[in-house]
Amino acid sequence: MEIILKYFPDLTEAQKQQFASLYDLYTDWNAKINVISRKDIENLYEHHVLHSLGIAKVIRFTPGTRIMDLGTGGGFPGIPLAILFPEVKFHLVDSIGKKVRVATEVANSIGLKNVTFRHARAEEEQQLFDFVVSRAVMPLADLLKIIRKNIASEQHNAMPNGLICLKGGELANEAMPFKNKTMMYDLKDYFEEEFFETKKVVYVTP
């Protein structure tokens, strides 16, 4: 939990409590339904919560922004972002029902009021959003093909509406077809921890 305060020192008491509650909740649920590698649960705050919050180092969403977290799994990056941006609306979607259940239970346990959930494939979701966020669920080209229909035309933020992904490794080839529409941000520029050496936030306008 200290690592979250290190990079986000201006949290309210309510936000601190919500973030602090995540470890026990995910440890408990992960024992029943595996949403995080069992070996990795001890690194929950660095590898999952802080990683999710990397998006907030690139853009500060304005109140009322609508965001879909596609392939949310157990709620990443959606739940940490929903804690950080309580006036932003998040819709968490995953094709695996038991993972959606974990995310829903965690959100309910910490009293998140700005999230909704759907057990569905990405192709089935027809609502419009300002941004789609995702954590490395599929190659950029495949993801963009699916989510173009979900990006609203009306703008509310400093950055144009689009796709914001958390990805690792060598991404130059993957992003090449969209190079004129893509911005990449190295998370090592924002976070000192070794885990972030190869992690990036990839922003694409569809």
PyMOL commands that set and color helices and strands:
alter all, ss='L'
color gray80, all
select helices_A, chain A and resi 2-7+13-32+41-57+78-84+97-109+122-124+140-150+172-181+187-189+194-196
alter helices_A, ss='H'
color red, helices_A
select strands_A, chain A and resi 66-70+89-94+115-119+131-134+162-168+182-186+199-204
alter strands_A, ss='S'
color yellow, strands_A
deselect
rebuild
show_as cartoon
